Amino acid sequence: MLILRGWIVDERSYAIRLAASLLGIALAEDTDRRAERFGPVLEDETGERAHVGFYDCLSGLATLPRRPWVWPDPSGREMLDWAVDSLERFSAVRRAVLCATRPCDGRTPEILHIYRSLEDRLHDRAMEDGLWLSGPECGFVDVAIFPVAGLARDLGIGMDLYPAIRRFDAGMRRQAGFITMPGIAACH
């Protein structure tokens, strides 16, 4: 059994829990507040093999036998890199907003650019008769970017202007094995 050393309200730790759940991989969890700053750590029960950081944890899940998802090919890696980078930037802004001692606006130009880019990419996939950024089925790219879609309200971002993101969110919630995270609203 794999052990995830993560923080319950960290978006990256949630994405790893979600990926494992969707893949049907048993995962023990160990709370480690350091994951809030440095990202999750995924290791086997012996502690000999560890994956440190969000990207490495995702790639670690991809190396497990009998997994239905494939790691993106070189052309899909650009999309995965974009999703991981977007999640990292979103996480930093979300933490700053939630930990601020005074009200602050999380709708920064950088964050709005992430949402616009996500909307555009999802819209393009919808025009090709697809819902998922990973391809014909849900995959690693979709799991990596889902917390950005699901936690939009934490930054005061309404979904009225983002119909493709709403469809993506609803599609992810319909997946067998979908799990929730504290803070992800039940609906948009």
N, C-alpha and C positions, 0 to 999 in steps of 0.2 A: 504494500500500500504506500502511496505517495503521501508526503507530509507537506502542507503549505504553511509556511511561516509568514503570516500576513496580518493586516490590521483590518478589522471588520468594515470600517467605513472608508477604506482606501479603494478608489476606483480600479486600480490595477489589480489589487488582490481579488476584488469582486470579479473582474474579467477572467481571471484564472479559475476561480471557483465555478463561474458560469461555463467556461470551456470544458472543464472536467465533467460537470454535470451533463452537458449536452452530449459529450462523448461517452458517457456511461463509465467514467473512471472514478473509482473509489478514492476519496481524498480525506485524510485526517487534517484537522486544522489546529494550528498552534498560534495563539495570539502573540504578536511581536510588534510593538509600537514603532520599532525602527523602520518597518515596512512603509509607514506613512511618508517618510522622507526618502528612503532608498529603494523602495519597491519590494515586491514579494520575493520569497526564496522558496523554491520547490526542491525537495530532496527525497531520496528513497529512505526506507525505514532504517537502513544501516548508517545513513549519514555520509556514506562514501561518495555518492554522486549528487551534486547540488547544482541547481540552476539559479543564478542570482540575477535579479532584475526582471522586469516584465517581459521583454523580448526573449530573453533566454528561457524563461519559464514556458512561454508559448512554444518555443522550438523544442523544449524538453517534452512537452505533451505530444508533439508531432513525431517523436522518435519511438513512442510506445507501440508495441505490436497490437494488431487488430483494431486500429483506429479507422473510423470511416472518413476522416478528413485527410487531405493531403496538404503538405507544406506548399505554399505558392511557388510556382516556377519563376524563373528570373523576371518575366514580364509582370507577374503578379506581385513580386517582391516590392516593386515601387509603391503599389497600393498599400501593402502591409506596412511599409516604412512610413508612409503618410499617416496611416491610421494610428500607429504607435506614437509617432511624433505629436499628432493632434491630441491623443489621450494624455500624453505627458504634459503638454502645454495647458490643456484644460485642467488637469489635476493641480498644477501649480496655482492657477488663478482661483480655482474653487477653494483650495486650502486657504489662500490669502483672504478671500471673501468671508469664509465661514469662521476664520480665526480673528478677524478684524474686531477691534474694540469699538469701532464706530461704523455705522452703516456705510457701505461702499458699493459701487455699481460694478458688477462682474461683466457687464456687456461692453467689454473693451473692443476696440477695432480688431485686435488679434482674435478674440473669441468669436466675434461676429463673422470674421473671415472663415474660421473653421466651420461654423454652421452653414454658411453660404456654400462653401466648397463641398461639404457633405451633402447638402441638398442637391447641388448640381450633379454630383457623381451618382447619387441614388436616382435622380430624375433620368440621367442618361441610361442607367441600367433598366429602368422601367420602360423606356422607349425601345429597348432591345428585348422586351418581354421577360425581364428578370427583376428579382427583388433584392438579390444578394450581391454585395461587392466582390465576394470570393468566387462567384461563378454561378452555376445553376442551383447550387445548394448552399446553405449556411456554412460558414467556415471561419478560419482564424481571423481574417480581416474584419468580418462582421462582429465577432466577439470583441475584438480590440477596440472598435469604434462605438459599440453599443452604449457603454457608460456615458459617453458624450451626449448621445441622444436621450438616454433615460434620465439624466441628472440636469437637464436644461433649466428646470425651475429653480435649482439652487443658485443659479446666476441671474435669475429674473428674466429668462428668455422664454417667451411664449411660442407655441408651435403653430400659431395661426398662419404664419408666412412660410411654413416649412411642411407642405403636405407629403412630400416624399419621405421625410424623416418620420412623420407620423405613421405612414404605411410600414416603414422599416421597423419601427418600434413595435407596432401591432404584430407584424410577422414574427419577430423574435419572441414575443410573448407566447405565440402559438406553438413554438417548438417544444417537442417532447423533451423533458428534462430541464426546462427553463426554471431558474431560481431567481428570487428577488434579492435586493439589497436594501438596507435601511436608507431611506431618502429617495428611492426611485418611486415616483408616483404610480398609482395603479392605472391611471389613464391620462391622456393629454387632452 
